[in-house]
């Protein structure tokens, strides 16, 4: 997939060349993750049919699940009205999107003026990653 | 709602003092919008029970629906694992979140290497806004 494709030019990349990306599990409708892509990441995502993000902390392409096995098969790619946000509808392999071992990254709920973890850990993070690596 | 509340300090505001916010319609599960909040916007959202964003273009608080009537009643507020993204579960008044008159802002689908509008306009934008104002 060439990174100068016309459809890639329609995306309004921010000052860092990135676009925010929302990953929504197609079957459940759950929003499971939020990350960023650059032009190459989006091109690779389309090419591969699996989510490839740009890790801002590691400053490199990040094929989601490359270590954990929790890849995201991409079923649908949407762009918003302002062309500056992408929404993926995905199949979440293993049912776990979060590096904490939870289904979704959005497990902290505001309740009684505090953030409370309201979703269970499905898998011990220590057993997810071969090395002691955090979510990039 | 004081803007120095402890739960507001847990949010990892970016270098502009903002956090990305995803708005998901609770009933349908549809992701309808993406916007930004600053500390005051999130405090006001909780206080009001309706989504208040920070308009980066107008550089002011934006009570969603203040012109269109398409307010968003907030049912649930989540924070992600890294504490730098907020997810709202909302009731979308009028069923229209997008300034184009569509249900969702994410109406452009990548298909045959192009973005194609795949959701109908439910209301003529000219009749939504009293003045000729675009989505901030």
Interface residues (C-beta under 8 A of the other chain):
Chain A: X5 X6 X7 X10 X20 X22 X24 X28 X29 X30 X31 X33 X34 X46 X76 X77 X78 X79 X80 X81 X82 X83 X85 X87 X98 X99 X100 X102 X105 X106 X107 X108 X109 X110 X113 X114 X115 X135
Chain B: X5 X6 X7 X10 X20 X22 X24 X28 X29 X30 X31 X33 X34 X46 X76 X77 X78 X79 X80 X81 X82 X83 X85 X87 X98 X99 X100 X102 X105 X106 X107 X108 X109 X110 X113 X114 X115 X135
